[in-house]
Amino acid sequence: MKLKRFLLRYYPPGIILEYDKGGQLRTKSIDLLDLTPECVSYELLAEIRRSEPLITDSRADQVKQLIVRLQQKQRQQDHHRFCFMKELKAHILPLTNVAFDKSGSRFITGSYDRTCRVWDTASGRELHTLEGHRNVVYAITFNNPYGDKIATGSFDKTCKLWCAETGKCFHTFRGHMAEIVCLAFNPQSTLVATGSMDATAKLWDVETGDEVATLTGHTAEVLSLCFNTVGNQLVTGSFDHTVAIWDVASARRVHTLTGHRGEISNVQFNWDCSLIVTGSMDKTCKLWETGSGKCVATLVGHKEEVLDVCFDLSGQLIATASADGECFRCFPTPTCLIQIISLPDSDPFI
């Protein structure tokens, strides 16, 4: 193995190693979740070197400098003021989704007009129009942290892979029998996962464009999916009221999580992959152990459907968004109620 370069990750703090193994470019992550400004950098460096053979004597000083940069970032006092920046009008029909690249310098928009557009954030200038889908472009994402590829999922039952720099289409993934409504890159950017109204999820090879596996077992639409941060597991949420955990290498279902009484709206792993959070149309959010598939908590309080859920990057908090509340308008429009929920003291990062 030969180390090629380092990638610095500020939130959550960590260092990504990009290395060559047998002619293939691979990555691994050194997670520094317990890093604080008070940590002694050379002691942390010694600890990293004991467990990571890629960090040789010649690279040690470079890693120490990266640790110091992460600590400097943590010391910064952020007093952000948010204000309206600009309004962009280019799509001729309503938008379906929006996503930033890791740096925030570019973002993409999907639309009912069958296109995805790439924008420069600072100037608001349109960089590329990704055309080729024959129906609504519904799901879109960058392959973060790299940001050199874009995946788009459409109601035309296909997913397309694009070059973020040129707008060229690399591959069109065909095989789903119904609309594609969710997708994600694995952390290594070697696979794309797609979820569909045909009750399946599929894995696709980014390099060749080939279908790698079809994940079957759900009996209704797959509306949400998420890779864990290692990339060895995928979680899918379905309108059949269940959540499935899959082993990516074998395409085998590891656990089926049952307990919700309504459709699953969203699923997400926490950063260390030990927990999964799920939101449902049954007005609840559930917390599950990844290893056992056991439900460890049911979060109640919303009066309407839970439409979205997420962990914060530390894994300490969960946010849930629901269709409850009121909107003072001429026509009924649900608004979002946000709940911030602290995890139990047994969580390893408290």
MARKOL-56855 format. One line per field, with one value per residue (C-alpha): residue in three letters; x, y, z; residue number from 1. Coordinates in Angstrom, 1 decimal. Layout:
! residues N
type	(ALA, ...) .
u	(X, ...) .
v	(Y, ...) .
w	(Z, ...) .
seq	(NUM, ...) .
***
This chain:
! residues 350
type	(MET, LYS, LEU, LYS, ARG, PHE, LEU, LEU, ARG, TYR, TYR, PRO, PRO, GLY, ILE, ILE, LEU, GLU, TYR, ASP, LYS, GLY, GLY, GLN, LEU, ARG, THR, LYS, SER, ILE, ASP, LEU, LEU, ASP, LEU, THR, PRO, GLU, CYS, VAL, SER, TYR, GLU, LEU, LEU, ALA, GLU, ILE, ARG, ARG, SER, GLU, PRO, LEU, ILE, THR, ASP, SER, ARG, ALA, ASP, GLN, VAL, LYS, GLN, LEU, ILE, VAL, ARG, LEU, GLN, GLN, LYS, GLN, ARG, GLN, GLN, ASP, HIS, HIS, ARG, PHE, CYS, PHE, MET, LYS, GLU, LEU, LYS, ALA, HIS, ILE, LEU, PRO, LEU, THR, ASN, VAL, ALA, PHE, ASP, LYS, SER, GLY, SER, ARG, PHE, ILE, THR, GLY, SER, TYR, ASP, ARG, THR, CYS, ARG, VAL, TRP, ASP, THR, ALA, SER, GLY, ARG, GLU, LEU, HIS, THR, LEU, GLU, GLY, HIS, ARG, ASN, VAL, VAL, TYR, ALA, ILE, THR, PHE, ASN, ASN, PRO, TYR, GLY, ASP, LYS, ILE, ALA, THR, GLY, SER, PHE, ASP, LYS, THR, CYS, LYS, LEU, TRP, CYS, ALA, GLU, THR, GLY, LYS, CYS, PHE, HIS, THR, PHE, ARG, GLY, HIS, MET, ALA, GLU, ILE, VAL, CYS, LEU, ALA, PHE, ASN, PRO, GLN, SER, THR, LEU, VAL, ALA, THR, GLY, SER, MET, ASP, ALA, THR, ALA, LYS, LEU, TRP, ASP, VAL, GLU, THR, GLY, ASP, GLU, VAL, ALA, THR, LEU, THR, GLY, HIS, THR, ALA, GLU, VAL, LEU, SER, LEU, CYS, PHE, ASN, THR, VAL, GLY, ASN, GLN, LEU, VAL, THR, GLY, SER, PHE, ASP, HIS, THR, VAL, ALA, ILE, TRP, ASP, VAL, ALA, SER, ALA, ARG, ARG, VAL, HIS, THR, LEU, THR, GLY, HIS, ARG, GLY, GLU, ILE, SER, ASN, VAL, GLN, PHE, ASN, TRP, ASP, CYS, SER, LEU, ILE, VAL, THR, GLY, SER, MET, ASP, LYS, THR, CYS, LYS, LEU, TRP, GLU, THR, GLY, SER, GLY, LYS, CYS, VAL, ALA, THR, LEU, VAL, GLY, HIS, LYS, GLU, GLU, VAL, LEU, ASP, VAL, CYS, PHE, ASP, LEU, SER, GLY, GLN, LEU, ILE, ALA, THR, ALA, SER, ALA, ASP, GLY, GLU, CYS, PHE, ARG, CYS, PHE, PRO, THR, PRO, THR, CYS, LEU, ILE, GLN, ILE, ILE, SER, LEU, PRO, ASP, SER, ASP, PRO, PHE, ILE) .
u	(0.0, 1.2, -0.2, -1.2, -2.6, -4.6, -8.1, -9.0, -12.6, -13.6, -17.0, -16.9, -13.2, -11.1, -8.4, -9.1, -6.2, -6.2, -3.9, -3.0, -3.5, -2.8, -3.3, -6.7, -7.2, -8.9, -9.7, -9.9, -10.9, -9.2, -12.1, -11.1, -14.6, -13.1, -10.7, -10.8, -8.6, -7.0, -5.7, -1.9, -1.2, 1.9, 0.3, -2.7, -0.2, 1.5, -1.8, -2.7, 0.6, 0.2, -2.9, -2.3, 0.8, 0.3, 1.5, 5.2, 8.0, 8.1, 4.3, 4.2, 4.8, 2.2, -0.4, 0.5, -0.1, -3.5, -4.4, -3.4, -5.5, -8.5, -8.0, -7.6, -11.0, -12.6, -11.3, -12.9, -15.9, -18.7, -21.3, -23.1, -25.8, -28.0, -29.6, -31.2, -28.4, -30.0, -32.8, -32.2, -34.8, -33.9, -36.0, -39.3, -41.2, -41.1, -37.9, -37.8, -34.5, -31.3, -27.8, -24.4, -21.0, -18.8, -17.1, -20.4, -18.9, -21.4, -25.0, -27.4, -31.1, -33.5, -36.8, -40.0, -38.6, -36.6, -33.2, -30.6, -28.6, -25.2, -24.7, -21.8, -22.8, -21.0, -22.0, -25.3, -24.0, -25.3, -22.4, -24.1, -27.5, -27.7, -30.2, -31.3, -34.0, -37.4, -39.4, -39.1, -35.6, -36.5, -33.4, -29.9, -26.6, -22.9, -20.3, -19.1, -16.4, -14.9, -17.5, -16.4, -19.6, -23.3, -26.1, -29.6, -32.7, -35.8, -39.4, -38.3, -37.0, -33.3, -30.4, -27.7, -24.1, -22.5, -19.2, -19.6, -16.8, -18.0, -21.7, -20.9, -23.1, -20.9, -23.6, -27.3, -28.4, -31.4, -33.2, -35.8, -39.4, -40.8, -39.8, -36.5, -37.1, -33.9, -30.2, -26.8, -23.1, -21.1, -18.3, -15.7, -17.6, -17.4, -21.1, -24.4, -27.5, -31.0, -34.4, -37.6, -41.3, -40.9, -40.1, -36.4, -33.1, -30.2, -26.4, -24.5, -20.8, -19.6, -16.7, -18.4, -22.0, -23.0, -25.7, -24.0, -27.0, -30.8, -32.0, -35.4, -37.6, -39.7, -43.3, -43.9, -42.0, -38.5, -38.5, -35.3, -31.8, -28.4, -25.0, -23.1, -19.9, -17.8, -19.7, -20.2, -23.9, -27.0, -30.3, -33.5, -36.9, -40.2, -43.9, -44.4, -43.7, -40.3, -36.7, -34.0, -30.2, -28.2, -24.6, -23.3, -20.6, -23.1, -26.3, -27.7, -30.4, -28.9, -32.0, -35.5, -36.6, -40.3, -42.4, -43.6, -47.3, -47.0, -44.9, -41.2, -40.3, -36.5, -33.6, -30.1, -27.1, -25.2, -21.6, -20.0, -22.6, -23.9, -27.4, -30.1, -32.9, -36.2, -39.1, -42.6, -46.0, -47.2, -46.1, -43.1, -39.4, -37.5, -33.9, -32.4, -29.2, -27.4, -25.8, -28.8, -31.7, -33.3, -35.5, -33.9, -36.3, -39.5, -39.7, -43.3, -44.8, -45.6, -49.3, -48.8, -46.5, -42.8, -41.4, -37.7, -35.1, -31.4, -28.5, -26.2, -22.6, -21.6, -24.4, -25.6, -28.8, -31.7, -33.8, -37.3, -39.5, -43.2, -46.3, -47.9, -48.5, -50.4, -49.7, -51.5, -52.3, -55.3, -54.9, -53.9, -50.1, -48.3, -45.3, -42.4, -42.1, -38.5, -37.7, -34.2, -33.7, -30.7, -29.6, -29.2, -26.1, -25.1, -24.1, -20.4, -19.7, -21.3) .
v	(0.0, 3.5, 6.6, 9.2, 12.1, 13.3, 14.8, 16.9, 16.6, 19.4, 18.1, 15.6, 15.9, 13.4, 12.7, 10.7, 8.7, 8.2, 5.3, 2.9, -0.8, -3.1, -0.4, 0.7, 4.0, 3.5, 5.5, 5.0, 7.3, 8.2, 9.4, 11.9, 12.3, 13.0, 15.7, 18.9, 22.0, 20.8, 17.5, 17.2, 16.8, 14.7, 12.2, 11.9, 11.4, 8.6, 6.9, 7.2, 5.8, 2.7, 1.7, 3.0, 1.6, 4.1, 6.9, 6.5, 8.7, 10.8, 11.6, 12.1, 15.8, 16.3, 14.5, 16.5, 19.7, 18.4, 17.7, 21.3, 22.7, 20.7, 22.1, 25.7, 25.2, 24.1, 27.2, 29.5, 31.4, 31.2, 34.0, 33.4, 35.8, 34.3, 36.5, 36.2, 36.0, 35.7, 34.1, 31.9, 31.3, 28.9, 25.8, 26.2, 23.8, 23.3, 22.0, 18.5, 18.6, 20.5, 19.3, 21.0, 19.5, 19.1, 22.5, 24.4, 26.1, 24.3, 23.0, 21.1, 21.3, 18.7, 19.6, 18.5, 20.0, 16.7, 18.4, 18.8, 22.0, 22.7, 26.1, 28.2, 29.2, 32.5, 34.0, 32.2, 31.3, 28.2, 25.9, 23.0, 21.7, 17.9, 16.8, 13.3, 12.1, 11.6, 12.4, 14.2, 14.3, 13.5, 12.4, 14.1, 13.9, 14.7, 11.9, 13.8, 14.3, 14.1, 16.1, 15.1, 13.1, 13.6, 11.0, 11.7, 9.5, 10.0, 9.0, 7.6, 4.5, 5.3, 6.7, 8.7, 9.3, 12.6, 14.3, 17.3, 19.2, 18.9, 17.8, 14.7, 11.6, 8.6, 5.9, 5.4, 2.7, 0.8, -2.0, -0.6, -1.3, 1.9, 5.5, 6.0, 8.2, 8.0, 7.3, 7.6, 7.1, 4.8, 6.7, 5.3, 6.5, 3.1, 2.3, 4.0, 2.7, 3.5, 3.0, 2.6, 2.5, -1.1, -2.2, -2.9, -1.2, -1.7, -1.3, -0.1, 0.0, 3.6, 2.6, 0.1, 1.1, -2.5, -3.6, -5.2, -6.4, -6.1, -6.0, -7.6, -8.3, -5.1, -5.4, -1.7, 1.3, 2.0, 5.7, 6.2, 4.6, 5.4, 3.9, 3.8, 5.7, 2.6, 1.6, -2.0, -1.7, -0.1, 0.7, 1.0, 2.3, 1.3, 2.0, -1.5, -0.1, -1.9, -1.0, -3.4, -3.5, -5.0, -6.3, -4.5, -7.1, -10.1, -8.2, -10.2, -8.8, -8.7, -7.4, -6.4, -3.7, -3.9, -1.8, 1.2, 1.3, 3.5, 4.2, 4.9, 8.5, 8.5, 6.5, 7.4, 5.8, 7.8, 8.5, 5.5, 3.2, 1.8, 3.3, 3.9, 6.5, 6.1, 8.5, 7.3, 8.4, 6.8, 10.1, 8.6, 8.3, 5.1, 4.5, 1.1, -0.8, -1.6, -4.8, -6.5, -4.8, -4.0, -0.9, 1.0, 4.0, 5.3, 9.1, 10.4, 13.9, 14.8, 15.1, 14.4, 12.4, 12.6, 13.6, 13.7, 12.7, 13.1, 12.8, 15.7, 14.9, 14.0, 11.5, 13.3, 14.8, 13.8, 16.3, 15.3, 17.3, 16.8, 17.9, 19.1, 22.8, 25.6, 28.0, 31.3, 31.4, 31.3, 27.6, 24.8, 24.2, 22.1, 23.6, 21.9, 21.4, 20.6, 18.5, 18.2, 15.0, 14.2, 10.6, 8.6, 8.9, 5.4, 6.8, 6.3, 9.9, 11.7) .
w	(0.0, -0.9, 0.7, -2.0, 0.0, 3.0, 3.0, 6.0, 7.4, 9.8, 10.9, 12.5, 12.9, 11.1, 8.5, 5.3, 3.9, 0.1, -0.8, -3.7, -3.2, -6.1, -8.6, -7.1, -5.3, -1.9, 1.1, 4.9, 7.7, 10.9, 13.0, 15.8, 17.4, 20.8, 19.6, 21.6, 21.5, 24.8, 23.3, 23.1, 19.4, 19.6, 22.0, 19.6, 16.7, 18.6, 19.2, 15.5, 14.4, 16.6, 14.8, 11.3, 9.3, 6.5, 8.8, 8.4, 9.9, 6.7, 7.1, 10.8, 10.9, 8.2, 10.2, 13.3, 11.3, 10.3, 13.9, 14.8, 12.0, 13.3, 16.8, 15.4, 13.7, 16.9, 18.7, 16.2, 17.6, 15.0, 15.2, 12.0, 10.8, 8.1, 5.6, 2.1, -0.5, -3.9, -5.8, -8.9, -11.5, -14.3, -14.1, -15.9, -13.6, -9.8, -8.0, -6.4, -4.5, -3.9, -2.7, -2.0, -2.7, 0.4, 0.2, -0.4, -3.5, -5.8, -5.5, -7.8, -8.3, -9.6, -11.3, -12.9, -16.1, -16.4, -15.8, -13.1, -13.0, -11.5, -9.9, -8.6, -5.0, -4.7, -8.1, -8.7, -12.2, -13.9, -14.7, -16.4, -17.4, -17.1, -19.7, -20.8, -18.4, -19.9, -16.7, -13.4, -11.9, -8.3, -6.4, -6.8, -4.9, -5.2, -4.4, -1.3, -0.1, -3.6, -5.4, -8.9, -9.8, -9.6, -9.6, -10.6, -10.1, -12.2, -12.6, -16.0, -13.9, -14.6, -12.7, -14.5, -13.4, -14.5, -14.4, -12.1, -13.9, -17.5, -17.3, -19.3, -18.7, -17.8, -17.4, -17.4, -14.9, -16.2, -14.4, -12.0, -13.0, -11.5, -10.4, -8.6, -5.5, -3.5, -4.1, -2.4, -3.1, -0.7, 1.1, -1.2, -4.3, -5.9, -5.6, -6.1, -4.3, -5.7, -4.1, -6.2, -6.2, -7.5, -3.8, -4.5, -4.0, -6.4, -6.2, -9.2, -10.0, -10.6, -12.8, -15.2, -14.9, -14.2, -11.8, -8.8, -6.8, -6.4, -2.8, -2.6, 0.4, 0.9, -0.2, -0.9, -2.2, -1.0, -0.1, 1.8, 2.0, 3.6, 3.6, 6.9, 7.2, 6.6, 3.5, 4.4, 5.3, 3.7, 5.4, 3.5, 4.6, 3.0, 2.7, 4.0, 7.5, 7.9, 7.7, 6.4, 7.1, 4.3, 4.1, 1.0, 0.0, 0.0, -0.7, 2.2, 4.5, 8.1, 10.0, 9.4, 11.9, 12.7, 15.0, 13.1, 12.3, 9.3, 6.2, 6.7, 5.7, 6.3, 7.8, 8.9, 10.5, 13.2, 12.6, 14.4, 12.7, 16.0, 15.8, 13.2, 13.5, 11.5, 11.0, 10.1, 9.1, 12.4, 14.0, 15.8, 15.5, 16.6, 17.6, 16.8, 17.6, 14.3, 15.6, 17.1, 15.2, 18.6, 19.1, 22.0, 22.0, 20.6, 20.4, 20.6, 20.7, 17.2, 16.3, 12.6, 10.3, 10.9, 7.5, 8.2, 10.8, 11.2, 13.7, 14.3, 13.3, 16.9, 17.2, 20.4, 19.1, 16.8, 15.0, 13.7, 11.3, 11.2, 9.3, 12.5, 13.3, 11.6, 8.8, 8.6, 4.9, 2.6, 2.0, 4.4, 4.3, 7.0, 8.6, 10.3, 14.1, 15.1, 18.1, 19.4, 21.4, 23.5, 23.5, 26.7, 28.9, 27.8, 24.4, 24.0, 22.9, 25.8) .
seq	(1, 2, 3, 4, 5, 6, 7, 8, 9, 10, 11, 12, 13, 14, 15, 16, 17, 18, 19, 20, 21, 22, 23, 24, 25, 26, 27, 28, 29, 30, 31, 32, 33, 34, 35, 36, 37, 38, 39, 40, 41, 42, 43, 44, 45, 46, 47, 48, 49, 50, 51, 52, 53, 54, 55, 56, 57, 58, 59, 60, 61, 62, 63, 64, 65, 66, 67, 68, 69, 70, 71, 72, 73, 74, 75, 76, 77, 78, 79, 80, 81, 82, 83, 84, 85, 86, 87, 88, 89, 90, 91, 92, 93, 94, 95, 96, 97, 98, 99, 100, 101, 102, 103, 104, 105, 106, 107, 108, 109, 110, 111, 112, 113, 114, 115, 116, 117, 118, 119, 120, 121, 122, 123, 124, 125, 126, 127, 128, 129, 130, 131, 132, 133, 134, 135, 136, 137, 138, 139, 140, 141, 142, 143, 144, 145, 146, 147, 148, 149, 150, 151, 152, 153, 154, 155, 156, 157, 158, 159, 160, 161, 162, 163, 164, 165, 166, 167, 168, 169, 170, 171, 172, 173, 174, 175, 176, 177, 178, 179, 180, 181, 182, 183, 184, 185, 186, 187, 188, 189, 190, 191, 192, 193, 194, 195, 196, 197, 198, 199, 200, 201, 202, 203, 204, 205, 206, 207, 208, 209, 210, 211, 212, 213, 214, 215, 216, 217, 218, 219, 220, 221, 222, 223, 224, 225, 226, 227, 228, 229, 230, 231, 232, 233, 234, 235, 236, 237, 238, 239, 240, 241, 242, 243, 244, 245, 246, 247, 248, 249, 250, 251, 252, 253, 254, 255, 256, 257, 258, 259, 260, 261, 262, 263, 264, 265, 266, 267, 268, 269, 270, 271, 272, 273, 274, 275, 276, 277, 278, 279, 280, 281, 282, 283, 284, 285, 286, 287, 288, 289, 290, 291, 292, 293, 294, 295, 296, 297, 298, 299, 300, 301, 302, 303, 304, 305, 306, 307, 308, 309, 310, 311, 312, 313, 314, 315, 316, 317, 318, 319, 320, 321, 322, 323, 324, 325, 326, 327, 328, 329, 330, 331, 332, 333, 334, 335, 336, 337, 338, 339, 340, 341, 342, 343, 344, 345, 346, 347, 348, 349, 350) .
***
